[in-house]
């Protein structure tokens, strides 16, 4: 069973998944939600400069406590103070 695997193995599995796949894997069970919903998994989908982008954003929702929430916020597009728009192409979306 998938949930019988050690967390390190599940993390390795997650490195082969796209953000959509990870989100779907979270729905399998509570154990998978805990593993695939953790910041370490979602942070690898974020670009190195994501904190700078959030600091430059015109709107920064206060509920962005997890890396998943940050990823979802950025994937919707973010308007920066200089008038430019950050789009999905900024993210590492995988296949």
Phi, psi and omega in degrees: 000143183302320183286351177278348179288147175298153181302324179298323178291318178296323177297317178299320176300319183296336181290345179263002185256152173277168176304320179297317179297319179297316179298321178290323179296330178298336184277355185291313182197173177298319180297319178292324178297318179295318182286306186283346177267000184285157183300325181298324179288312185284333182296330181290345175274348182271141177290159183302327185265019185298327180293323177295321179296315179297323179293332180267357185288146178286330178232130179229097181300136183290347183271015179276070183268337181248160178294328177296315179298321177296314179302312181297321178297313180293327182289343177276351182096135183231130176271128180266163181300331180277006176092354178277160181246131173267128183243182181305330182297342178289335184267158175270092187273347181066200182252000000 
